[in-house]
């Protein structure tokens, strides 16, 4: 019942993107929203998420016709 907000971790980027507009394409869902008991547990999960994300990127090719058509269609 409000504005949809998505937090995106941009692997390998160093800088400040707060208050910036980005186009984001979702390739896969890593996990459901989770509450963590402490910062260490959150940090450990983020490390696992990064490993999983890298695996997804290894398999992804932007030449995948269906995804590429969708991306191009959204930008028109």
SVG drawing of the C-alpha trace seen along z (x, -y; Angstrom):
<svg xmlns="http://www.w3.org/2000/svg" viewBox="-2 -12 36 33">
<polyline fill="none" stroke="black" stroke-width="0.4" points="0.0,0.0 2.7,-2.4 5.6,-3.1 7.4,0.1 11.1,-0.2 13.8,2.2 17.3,2.3 19.8,3.3 23.4,4.4 25.5,3.5 28.4,5.9 31.7,4.3 30.4,0.7 31.9,-1.8 30.0,-5.0 26.8,-6.6 23.6,-5.9 21.1,-7.0 18.3,-9.1 19.3,-7.9 16.9,-6.3 18.1,-3.0 16.6,-0.4 16.8,3.0 16.0,6.3 15.4,9.3 17.0,12.5 16.2,14.7 14.9,14.5 17.7,15.3 15.6,15.8 12.5,14.5 12.6,11.5 14.2,12.5 14.7,10.9 18.2,11.4 19.0,11.7 22.1,9.5 24.4,7.7 26.8,10.7 24.0,13.0 22.9,10.4 26.5,10.0 27.0,13.7 23.7,14.0 24.8,11.1 28.1,13.0 26.1,16.1 23.8,13.9 26.8,12.5 28.1,16.0 24.7,17.1 24.4,13.9 27.8,14.5 26.6,18.0 23.5,16.6 25.6,14.0 27.9,16.8 24.9,18.5 23.3,15.3 23.9,14.0 22.2,10.8 21.5,12.6 18.7,14.6 16.0,13.6 13.0,13.5 14.7,11.4 16.3,9.1 12.9,8.5 11.4,7.7 14.1,5.3 14.0,3.5 10.2,3.4 10.2,1.7 12.5,-1.1 10.3,-2.1"/>
</svg>
